[in-house]
């Protein structure tokens, strides 16, 4: 259950907070700052004073009205991930939660705002010693990367190709695969992004905007054992063609604008397994906790490439869509 925000408030409706509204589908410019009614936690909810909001590629697609698995209906405040401090609780919720530092999904909307009311079971406490901005950067991307590495079963000596390796998820995948003992091939678009990859743990860094990128990988390694596909389209197909028999491939993103077209039949013919991770809510929470724990211990470092104040959410979306970002993009709210 999420605090409901159906339309911008009028001045007579009481206390307001800063927020960003999506009133119609369109380009980044449809994200407009404006007041919203200050939420009050209902039974079963807590209220979070938001310090940072997480922005995902999926949210840029939702804003544009592109069909997909996570549909939204304007008007609303977008944003599905926040981090901050619990400021208040509903009448049936333990008051001892007030003051705790947490990260939380919002249930699909309400994140681009100063405060967010969320189900009391949603927040995950941020470990002592971990900065809030790093925790928010790991909320979605950390659990995804941890889940994918476990799903494909990365083993020492595996040759692991990470697409979109300079992105929020990709930069974490490079680190986790390297820590698992793999030889990591980081694939990214453009020299600026490629130059970041050795510092994250990539043994080979390749620009997929170059037409011979797959030939370079084959010349260096002969073939590969694992593809972590965050791009889709032609890049995913070229990466699939590099897999040796017994290889594994998992697709989790479509930075190219389209999902991987590799079929189950094509994979079977090549003796390649297309892996489908278990995305049950309980496991996702466990993966999030693991990512936060790893970051606190120094085993995982989120790459926060750029940050914008809340009122510039439109600029943040425009940068992501222009492929001008590296790592994670955050909105600084508090």
C-alpha distance (Angstrom), angle and dihedral (degrees) to the residues before:
residue distance angle dihedral
X1 . . .
X2 3.81 . .
X3 3.78 130.9 .
X4 3.79 105.0 -95.5
X5 3.81 121.8 -124.7
X6 3.76 111.2 176.2
X7 3.80 104.1 162.8
X8 3.80 139.9 -2.3
X9 3.82 112.2 -80.0
X10 3.75 127.3 -117.6
X11 3.79 121.6 -125.4
X12 3.81 90.3 -102.8
X13 3.78 94.4 59.6
X14 3.80 95.2 82.9
X15 3.80 132.6 -117.7
X16 3.79 116.9 15.7
X17 3.77 137.2 -168.2
X18 3.79 134.9 -155.2
X19 3.78 113.9 -91.9
X20 3.79 143.6 152.2
X21 3.80 117.9 -116.3
X22 3.78 132.2 -151.4
X23 3.81 105.4 -160.4
X24 3.81 97.7 162.2
X25 3.78 138.2 9.6
X26 3.78 118.1 -97.0
X27 3.79 144.6 92.1
X28 3.80 124.7 -23.9
X29 3.81 90.3 -79.9
X30 3.82 90.6 73.7
X31 3.82 88.4 72.9
X32 3.80 100.1 93.0
X33 3.83 127.1 179.8
X34 3.79 114.9 -126.4
X35 3.79 144.2 136.2
X36 3.78 123.0 -73.6
X37 3.77 131.1 -170.5
X38 3.78 109.9 -88.5
X39 3.82 105.1 -109.4
X40 3.79 122.2 -124.4
X41 3.80 118.4 -155.7
X42 3.79 112.2 -109.6
X43 3.82 123.3 -152.9
X44 3.79 108.0 -57.9
X45 3.81 93.8 21.6
X46 3.79 140.2 101.9
X47 3.80 128.0 -154.6
X48 3.80 118.4 -130.3
X49 3.79 124.2 -157.6
X50 3.80 96.8 -141.4
X51 3.80 119.3 -133.3
X52 3.81 97.6 170.1
X53 3.79 135.7 8.6
X54 3.78 123.1 -149.3
X55 3.82 118.8 -129.9
X56 3.80 119.9 -156.1
X57 3.79 132.3 -171.2
X58 3.80 88.5 -117.6
X59 3.81 89.3 62.5
X60 3.80 90.9 58.0
X61 3.78 88.6 54.3
X62 3.79 92.4 47.5
X63 3.79 90.8 51.2
X64 3.79 91.1 53.4
X65 3.81 92.0 51.6
X66 3.78 92.8 -117.9
X67 3.83 112.3 162.6
X68 3.77 112.9 -106.1
X69 3.79 145.6 131.4
X70 3.81 95.1 -77.2
X71 3.79 108.8 55.1
X72 3.81 124.0 -176.5
X73 3.79 132.3 -169.1
X74 3.83 120.2 -143.4
X75 2.92 141.5 -101.9
X76 3.78 95.8 64.7
X77 3.76 145.4 110.8
X78 3.82 106.3 -101.9
X79 3.78 126.2 -142.2
X80 3.79 132.9 97.0
X81 3.80 102.7 -163.1
X82 3.80 133.8 53.7
X83 3.76 141.6 161.0
X84 3.76 129.8 -156.3
X85 3.78 144.0 95.1
X86 3.81 126.8 -47.2
X87 3.80 104.0 -114.3
X88 3.81 101.7 177.0
X89 3.79 141.4 -1.1
X90 3.78 136.6 -145.1
X91 3.80 119.1 -97.6
X92 3.80 93.5 -96.0
X93 3.82 97.8 43.8
X94 3.81 126.0 97.6
X95 3.84 107.0 -94.7
X96 3.81 89.5 -149.4
X97 3.81 86.7 80.0
X98 3.81 90.8 72.0
X99 3.79 110.5 107.1
X100 3.79 96.9 23.6
X101 3.80 118.7 134.3
X102 3.79 108.8 -126.2
X103 3.77 146.2 163.3
X104 3.77 119.1 -144.6
X105 3.75 147.0 173.4
X106 3.79 111.4 -123.3
X107 3.79 99.2 -147.9
X108 3.79 95.1 -100.9
X109 3.80 106.3 -47.5
X110 3.79 144.5 33.9
X111 3.80 99.6 63.4
X112 3.80 101.0 114.1
X113 3.79 93.4 73.5
X114 3.79 143.2 83.2
X115 3.79 92.7 -104.2
X116 3.78 135.4 23.1
X117 3.81 130.4 -167.3
X118 3.80 111.0 -147.9
X119 3.78 138.6 170.5
X120 3.80 108.7 -77.9
X121 3.80 90.6 -124.6
X122 3.81 93.4 56.6
X123 3.83 105.2 72.6
X124 3.79 121.7 88.6
X125 3.78 117.2 -155.8
X126 3.80 116.4 -115.7
X127 3.81 111.8 -126.9
X128 3.78 118.7 -116.0
X129 3.77 110.2 -95.8
X130 3.81 96.3 32.8
X131 3.80 117.3 108.1
X132 3.78 115.5 -123.8
X133 3.80 94.7 -124.8
X134 3.81 90.8 54.2
X135 3.79 90.7 48.2
X136 3.82 91.6 52.6
X137 3.81 90.4 47.4
X138 3.81 87.8 56.2
X139 3.81 97.6 44.6
X140 3.80 96.6 92.6
X141 3.80 102.9 7.1
X142 3.79 97.3 44.9
X143 3.76 94.7 53.0
X144 3.81 91.0 45.0
X145 3.79 93.9 51.1
X146 3.80 93.3 45.2
X147 3.80 90.7 48.3
X148 3.81 93.8 49.7
X149 3.80 95.5 48.8
X150 3.79 90.3 51.6
X151 3.82 93.4 43.7
X152 3.81 94.9 55.8
X153 3.81 92.9 39.3
X154 3.82 99.9 -130.6
X155 3.80 109.6 -149.2
X156 3.81 132.7 -167.9
X157 3.78 109.4 -81.5
X158 3.80 95.4 21.3
X159 3.78 115.1 139.9
X160 3.80 101.8 -130.6
X161 3.80 122.6 -169.9
X162 3.81 114.7 -158.0
X163 3.80 116.4 -165.3
X164 3.82 120.6 -154.2
X165 3.78 83.8 19.2
X166 3.81 94.8 169.8
X167 3.81 92.7 55.1
X168 3.77 128.6 96.7
X169 3.80 95.8 -90.5
X170 3.80 96.1 28.7
X171 3.80 95.0 55.2
X172 3.81 89.2 54.0
X173 3.81 92.2 46.2
X174 3.80 90.4 54.9
X175 3.81 90.4 53.6
X176 3.80 95.5 45.4
X177 3.80 94.5 45.7
X178 3.81 91.2 49.3
X179 3.81 90.6 49.6
X180 3.81 88.9 51.9
X181 3.80 89.0 59.5
X182 3.80 98.2 -103.5
X183 3.77 127.8 142.3
X184 3.79 100.7 -118.3
X185 3.79 126.2 -147.7
X186 3.78 109.3 -165.6
X187 3.80 115.1 -158.2
X188 3.81 120.0 -168.4
X189 3.79 140.0 154.1
X190 3.79 116.8 -101.3
X191 3.83 136.3 3.8
X192 3.83 95.3 -86.6
X193 3.79 91.6 58.8
X194 3.80 95.4 39.4
X195 3.82 91.1 53.7
X196 3.82 90.3 60.5
X197 3.79 95.8 57.4
X198 3.82 103.5 77.7
X199 3.79 89.1 55.5
X200 3.80 89.3 56.6
X201 3.79 93.4 52.3
X202 3.81 105.1 -88.0
X203 3.80 114.9 148.7
X204 3.80 91.5 -161.1
X205 3.81 126.0 24.8
X206 3.81 119.0 -162.3
X207 3.80 133.9 -179.0
X208 3.81 108.8 -132.0
X209 3.80 90.1 -161.8
X210 3.80 87.1 72.9
X211 3.83 111.0 87.8
X212 3.81 93.8 -135.1
X213 3.81 96.6 49.7
X214 3.81 94.7 114.9
X215 3.81 91.1 48.2
X216 3.81 88.7 55.1
X217 3.78 91.0 53.6
X218 3.79 92.7 48.3
X219 3.80 92.0 47.5
X220 3.79 91.1 52.0
X221 3.81 100.4 41.6
X222 3.80 108.9 11.9
X223 3.80 91.2 -130.7
X224 3.78 140.6 -21.7
X225 3.78 138.2 -111.5
X226 3.81 104.1 -151.8
X227 3.82 134.8 31.4
X228 3.80 119.8 -164.2
X229 3.79 100.3 -166.5
X230 3.78 117.7 -158.6
X231 3.81 97.5 149.6
X232 3.80 108.4 52.2
X233 3.79 122.8 -171.8
X234 3.79 120.4 67.1
X235 3.81 93.6 -15.4
X236 3.79 91.3 57.9
X237 3.80 91.1 48.8
X238 3.81 92.6 50.4
X239 3.80 90.4 48.2
X240 3.81 91.0 49.5
X241 3.80 89.8 53.3
X242 3.82 88.9 57.9
X243 3.81 93.5 59.2
X244 3.78 118.6 109.6
X245 3.84 120.1 -140.3
X246 3.78 109.0 -74.3
X247 3.79 91.3 33.1
X248 3.79 125.6 140.3
X249 3.78 130.1 -139.6
X250 3.79 130.7 -172.3
X251 3.82 124.9 -176.9
X252 3.79 119.2 -153.9
X253 3.81 106.7 154.4
X254 3.77 146.4 29.8
X255 3.79 107.0 -147.9
X256 3.82 86.9 156.0
X257 3.79 90.4 59.8
X258 3.81 96.0 -106.1
X259 3.78 135.7 69.3
X260 3.77 122.9 -113.4
X261 3.80 111.2 -77.7
X262 3.81 94.6 -153.3
X263 3.79 107.2 130.4
X264 3.79 128.9 -145.4
X265 3.82 88.2 -117.5
X266 3.82 93.0 53.3
X267 3.79 90.5 48.5
X268 3.80 92.8 49.1
X269 3.79 90.6 50.5
X270 3.82 88.9 55.5
X271 3.84 93.0 41.9
X272 3.79 89.9 -116.6
X273 3.81 124.2 141.9
X274 3.81 119.0 -134.6
X275 3.79 102.2 -149.8
X276 3.81 122.8 -144.9
X277 3.82 111.1 -163.9
X278 3.78 122.4 -140.4
X279 3.82 105.3 -108.7
X280 3.79 99.5 -178.6
X281 3.83 112.1 149.4
X282 3.80 93.7 -117.3
X283 3.79 92.3 53.7
X284 3.81 92.5 45.9
X285 3.81 89.9 54.9
X286 3.79 89.7 48.9
X287 3.81 90.8 50.9
X288 3.80 90.6 49.8
X289 3.80 91.4 51.8
X290 3.80 90.2 47.9
X291 3.81 91.8 51.9
X292 3.81 91.4 49.4
X293 3.81 90.6 48.1
X294 3.80 92.2 48.9
X295 3.79 91.3 49.7
X296 3.80 92.2 48.7
X297 3.81 89.1 52.3
X298 3.81 91.8 48.7
X299 3.80 94.8 -111.8
X300 3.80 94.5 114.5
X301 3.80 129.0 37.4
X302 3.79 120.4 -169.1
X303 3.78 113.2 -141.0
X304 3.82 105.8 -133.0
X305 3.76 100.0 -168.6
X306 3.79 101.0 174.5
X307 3.76 140.8 -0.1
X308 3.78 133.4 -163.4
X309 3.79 134.0 -166.7
X310 3.80 114.4 -105.5
X311 3.81 93.4 -103.3
X312 3.81 90.7 58.6
X313 3.79 96.9 59.2
X314 3.80 88.4 123.9
X315 3.81 90.6 58.6
X316 3.80 89.9 49.4
X317 3.81 91.6 53.4
X318 3.82 91.1 46.2
X319 3.82 91.4 52.7
X320 3.79 92.4 50.1
X321 3.79 92.6 49.1
X322 3.82 91.1 47.4
X323 3.84 89.1 56.1
X324 3.82 86.7 -122.3
X325 3.80 95.4 128.5
X326 3.78 133.9 87.9
X327 3.76 125.7 -160.9
X328 3.77 118.1 -17.5
X329 3.81 127.4 -8.1
X330 3.80 116.9 -148.6
X331 3.77 136.0 -173.4
X332 3.80 111.4 -137.4
X333 3.79 105.4 -143.9
X334 3.79 111.0 159.7
